[in-house]
Amino acid sequence: MTRRAREAPVRERAFHERLARTLPAGRSGLLPLGDDATALRPPPGRVAVVSTDTLVEGTHFLPTSPPERVGAAATGVSLSDVAAKGATPDAVLLALVLPVGTTSAWAEAVVRGAERFGARFGAHVVGGDTKPGPVRAVVSTVLGWGRASHLAPRTGARPGDLLVTTGDVGRGGLAAARLAAGGSRGRRAVVDLLDVRPRVREGRVLAPLSHALIDTSDGIAEAARLLAKASRVRLVVDEGRLPLARGIAALTKTPERRREIAFYGGDYELLAAVPASGVVRAERAVRSVGGRLSRVGRVERGAGAWLVADGRRAPMPDAGWQPFGPERTFEPASSGTAARGTNAVRHRRRVHATLK
């Protein structure tokens, strides 16, 4: 495609025709890409596991965010939900909402990013939609195949279970804090906020060994609250055991600030309630696929999510991603010049104001 064509506004039919020629699903699917629907063959004995998510410009990504990273992140957040049910991803549907005048280059880069990222986990873009709208948005739907007996629902946590988490806690909050602080790290944080790492491999081996499993897209604190409520149990998280992302300590001077960053959300790890007798097996299974599992708490009789810090137990702090909640702020961790608009950073609204 010529440079002039790439810089031209999106034309729906031409856009779809190019995708049908270039995407693998357009050449090998049971139905051609662009048909009324797509058709998939379910593996024997499996159930469909489906999740959908939306990324909106100004809330989840910036006007200056690389479009390929936007597409990859959109796919990644849906992959994370499918991973939380131990499913194997198979297909991605992608819907683009584009203001009139959006270039073909931007739209195609989003789809290219989604295709490349999904393909890493065996899921190709098989269809979607394109519509005009007031602001750019990317809606991703991922379909995977799981086993009915291994879905590890949020309702399944039991007293006596141990709480374990994959990876690190606070990666998303660390990126948001750096964005608020500005400077060279702040510019890099524009990309880091889109660095979604769905734990698909870990989910496949962890789900069969877990009573309950949830992803931490909204932060580990919010995930613990949701799991406790759904299972009608008390979850107790030991702050000292949390595997905090490297760099959080350097940005914080108080425990309250550390928790605000650690519990911000955007981690996309997995939090599981595992029978105490099976936790060693779960650790080995996750390690066998290249992951890491940390014991961070336990499940008890009772209600709510609680945090143990310095030997004291208190209700879990009111932190974590709340899409329609009150705005909160990150303040700069040092005495440098802070970018303005930190209210927007905490809830990812008008977040471009921090990059002036």
C-alpha positions in Angstrom: 0.0 0.0 0.0 1.4 3.4 -0.9 2.1 6.1 1.7 -0.7 8.2 0.3 -3.1 5.3 0.8 -1.9 4.7 4.3 -2.4 8.4 5.2 -5.9 8.4 3.7 -9.0 8.2 5.9 -10.4 4.7 6.6 -12.8 3.4 4.0 -14.7 0.4 5.6 -15.0 -1.9 2.5 -11.4 -1.3 1.3 -10.1 -1.7 4.9 -11.9 -5.1 5.3 -10.7 -6.3 1.9 -7.1 -5.6 2.8 -7.5 -7.4 6.1 -9.0 -10.4 4.3 -5.9 -10.6 2.0 -3.3 -10.2 4.8 -4.6 -11.9 7.9 -4.1 -15.7 8.3 -7.7 -16.2 9.1 -8.7 -14.7 5.8 -6.9 -17.4 4.0 -7.5 -20.5 6.1 -10.8 -20.1 8.0 -13.8 -22.2 7.6 -15.6 -19.1 6.5 -13.7 -16.2 4.7 -12.9 -13.2 6.8 -15.5 -10.6 6.1 -18.4 -13.1 6.0 -21.4 -12.6 8.3 -19.7 -14.6 11.0 -16.8 -16.9 11.7 -16.9 -20.6 12.3 -14.6 -22.5 14.6 -14.2 -26.2 15.4 -14.4 -26.9 19.2 -12.0 -29.5 20.5 -13.7 -32.6 21.8 -14.8 -32.4 25.4 -14.1 -28.6 25.7 -16.4 -25.7 26.5 -16.2 -22.2 25.0 -14.7 -19.5 27.2 -15.3 -16.0 25.9 -14.4 -12.5 27.2 -14.6 -9.0 25.8 -12.9 -5.7 26.8 -12.8 -2.2 25.5 -9.9 0.3 25.4 -10.8 3.9 24.9 -8.6 6.8 23.9 -8.0 9.2 26.7 -9.0 6.6 29.3 -6.7 3.6 28.5 -4.3 5.0 25.9 -3.1 8.3 24.6 -3.4 9.9 21.1 0.3 9.4 20.9 0.3 5.7 21.9 1.8 3.4 19.2 -1.3 1.9 17.5 0.4 -1.6 17.3 0.8 -1.5 21.1 -2.9 -0.4 21.5 -4.0 -3.5 19.4 -1.7 -5.8 21.4 -3.0 -4.5 24.7 -6.6 -4.8 23.6 -6.0 -8.4 22.8 -3.9 -9.0 25.9 -6.6 -7.8 28.4 -9.1 -10.3 26.9 -6.5 -13.0 26.8 -5.9 -12.4 30.5 -9.6 -13.1 31.4 -9.5 -16.3 29.3 -6.3 -17.3 31.1 -8.0 -16.9 34.4 -10.3 -19.8 33.5 -7.5 -22.0 32.3 -8.6 -21.9 28.7 -6.5 -22.2 25.5 -7.1 -19.1 23.3 -8.2 -19.8 19.7 -9.7 -16.7 18.1 -9.8 -12.9 18.4 -12.6 -10.6 17.2 -11.7 -6.9 17.0 -14.1 -4.0 16.6 -12.8 -0.5 15.9 -14.6 2.7 16.7 -12.9 5.5 14.7 -13.6 9.2 14.4 -14.1 10.3 10.8 -10.7 11.1 9.3 -8.8 8.4 11.2 -6.1 7.1 8.8 -5.9 3.7 7.4 -2.4 3.4 8.7 -3.6 3.8 12.3 -6.4 1.3 12.0 -4.3 -1.3 10.2 -1.5 -1.0 12.8 -4.0 -1.7 15.5 -5.2 -4.8 13.8 -1.6 -5.8 13.0 -0.6 -5.5 16.7 -3.7 -7.5 17.8 -2.9 -10.3 15.3 0.8 -10.5 16.2 0.1 -10.6 19.9 -2.8 -13.0 19.7 -0.7 -15.3 17.5 1.8 -15.7 20.3 -0.8 -17.6 22.2 -2.4 -19.4 19.2 -5.3 -17.0 18.7 -5.7 -15.2 15.3 -8.0 -12.3 14.4 -10.9 -13.9 12.7 -13.4 -11.1 12.3 -14.8 -7.9 13.8 -16.4 -4.6 12.9 -15.6 -1.0 12.1 -17.8 1.9 13.0 -17.5 5.7 13.2 -17.6 7.3 16.6 -16.6 10.4 18.6 -13.4 8.9 20.0 -11.1 6.0 19.1 -11.9 2.8 20.9 -10.8 -0.8 20.4 -13.1 -3.6 21.4 -11.5 -7.1 21.7 -13.2 -10.4 22.2 -11.2 -13.6 22.7 -12.6 -17.1 22.5 -10.8 -20.0 24.0 -11.5 -23.6 24.9 -11.5 -24.9 28.5 -12.6 -27.9 30.5 -15.8 -27.6 32.5 -14.1 -29.2 35.5 -11.2 -26.8 35.5 -12.8 -23.4 35.3 -11.9 -22.5 38.9 -14.8 -20.0 39.3 -14.6 -17.0 41.6 -17.2 -18.7 43.8 -14.9 -21.6 44.6 -12.5 -20.4 47.3 -12.7 -22.4 50.6 -11.5 -21.8 54.1 -8.1 -23.4 54.5 -7.0 -22.5 50.9 -3.7 -20.6 50.4 -3.6 -17.5 48.2 -1.0 -17.4 45.5 -0.2 -14.9 42.7 1.8 -15.1 39.6 4.5 -12.6 38.6 4.8 -9.2 40.2 2.4 -6.9 42.1 2.2 -3.2 41.1 3.6 -3.1 37.5 0.6 -1.1 36.3 0.8 1.3 39.2 4.5 1.8 38.7 4.0 2.8 35.1 1.2 5.2 36.1 3.3 6.8 38.8 6.2 7.3 36.4 3.8 8.8 33.9 2.6 11.3 36.5 6.2 12.2 37.5 7.1 13.0 33.9 10.6 13.1 32.4 12.2 10.4 30.3 10.7 7.6 32.4 7.3 9.2 32.1 7.6 9.1 28.3 8.5 5.5 28.4 5.5 4.9 30.7 3.2 5.7 27.8 4.2 2.4 26.4 4.5 0.6 29.7 0.9 1.2 30.5 0.0 -0.9 27.5 2.5 -3.7 28.5 -0.1 -6.4 29.1 1.3 -9.8 29.9 -1.5 -12.3 30.0 -0.6 -15.4 32.0 -2.1 -17.9 29.5 0.4 -20.7 30.1 0.3 -20.3 33.8 -3.5 -20.3 33.8 -3.7 -23.6 31.9 -1.6 -25.4 34.5 -2.9 -23.5 37.6 -6.7 -23.7 37.0 -6.9 -27.5 37.4 -5.2 -27.2 40.7 -7.2 -24.2 42.1 -10.5 -23.9 43.7 -10.9 -20.3 42.5 -8.9 -18.1 40.0 -9.2 -14.4 39.0 -7.0 -12.0 37.1 -5.6 -8.9 38.7 -6.4 -6.4 36.0 -8.0 -4.1 38.6 -5.2 -4.7 41.1 -4.6 -7.5 43.7 -6.6 -5.6 46.4 -9.7 -5.4 44.2 -9.3 -9.0 43.1 -9.2 -10.1 46.7 -12.4 -8.2 47.5 -14.1 -9.7 44.5 -13.0 -13.2 45.3 -14.0 -12.9 48.9 -17.5 -11.6 48.1 -18.1 -14.2 45.4 -17.0 -17.1 47.5 -18.5 -15.8 50.8 -15.2 -16.1 52.7 -12.6 -13.9 54.2 -9.3 -13.4 52.3 -6.3 -12.4 54.3 -3.3 -10.9 52.3 0.1 -10.6 53.9 1.6 -7.4 52.7 5.1 -8.6 53.5 4.8 -11.5 51.1 3.7 -9.5 48.1 6.2 -9.8 45.2 6.4 -6.0 44.5 7.6 -4.9 41.1 11.1 -3.6 41.1 11.2 0.2 41.3 8.2 0.7 43.6 10.4 1.1 46.7 12.4 3.8 45.1 9.3 5.8 44.3 7.7 5.7 47.7 8.5 7.1 51.1 5.4 5.9 53.1 3.5 2.6 53.3 0.4 4.3 52.2 2.0 5.5 48.9 3.5 2.1 48.3 0.1 0.5 48.7 -1.5 3.0 46.4 1.0 2.1 43.6 1.0 -1.6 44.4 -2.8 -1.9 44.3 -3.4 0.5 41.4 -4.3 -2.2 38.9 -3.2 -3.1 35.4 -1.0 -6.0 36.5 -2.9 -8.8 34.7 -1.5 -11.5 36.9 -3.5 -14.4 38.3 -4.6 -14.7 42.0 -5.6 -18.2 43.0 -7.1 -20.0 46.0 -5.3 -23.3 46.1 -5.8 -26.2 48.6 -3.0 -26.1 51.1 -2.1 -29.7 50.3 -1.6 -28.8 46.6 0.3 -25.6 46.7 3.7 -27.2 46.2 2.4 -29.0 43.1 0.9 -25.7 41.8 4.3 -23.9 42.3 6.0 -26.7 40.4 3.4 -26.6 37.6 3.7 -22.8 37.1 7.5 -23.1 37.2 7.4 -25.8 34.5 5.9 -23.3 32.0 8.4 -20.5 32.9 6.3 -18.7 35.5 6.6 -17.9 39.2 4.1 -18.3 42.0 4.2 -16.5 45.3 2.2 -17.4 48.5 0.6 -14.2 49.6 -2.2 -15.1 52.0 -4.9 -17.5 53.0 -8.7 -18.0 53.0 -10.6 -18.1 56.2 -14.2 -18.3 57.4 -15.7 -14.9 57.5 -16.2 -12.1 55.1 -14.3 -9.4 53.2 -10.6 -8.9 52.2 -8.1 -8.0 54.9 -4.5 -6.9 54.8 -1.8 -7.9 57.4 0.9 -5.3 57.7 3.5 -5.1 60.5 1.6 -7.7 62.4 -1.7 -5.9 62.4 -4.8 -6.9 60.5 -7.0 -4.3 58.9 -9.6 -4.1 56.1 -8.1 -4.0 52.7 -7.4 -0.4 51.7 -9.9 1.1 49.3 -7.5 1.0 46.3 -7.6 -0.5 42.8 -9.0 0.4 39.4 -12.6 1.7 39.6 -13.7 2.7 36.1 -16.6 4.8 37.4 -15.2 5.7 40.8 -13.9 8.9 42.2 -10.6 10.2 40.8 -7.4 9.9 42.9 -4.0 11.3 42.3 -0.4 10.2 42.2 2.0 12.8 43.5 5.6 13.0 42.4 7.9 10.8 44.4 10.8 13.3 44.3 11.2 17.0 44.2 11.5 17.3 40.5 9.0 19.1 38.3 5.9 17.1 38.0 3.7 16.9 35.0 0.3 18.5 35.5 -3.0 16.6 35.3 -2.2 13.8 37.8 -5.9 13.4 38.6 -6.2 12.1 35.0 -3.4 9.6 35.5 -5.0 7.8 38.5 -8.1 7.0 36.5 -6.6 7.2 33.0 -9.0 10.0 32.0 -7.6 12.8 29.9 -4.2 11.2 30.6 -2.7 13.0 27.6 -2.6 16.2 29.7 0.4 14.9 31.6 2.5 14.8 28.5 2.5 18.5 27.6 
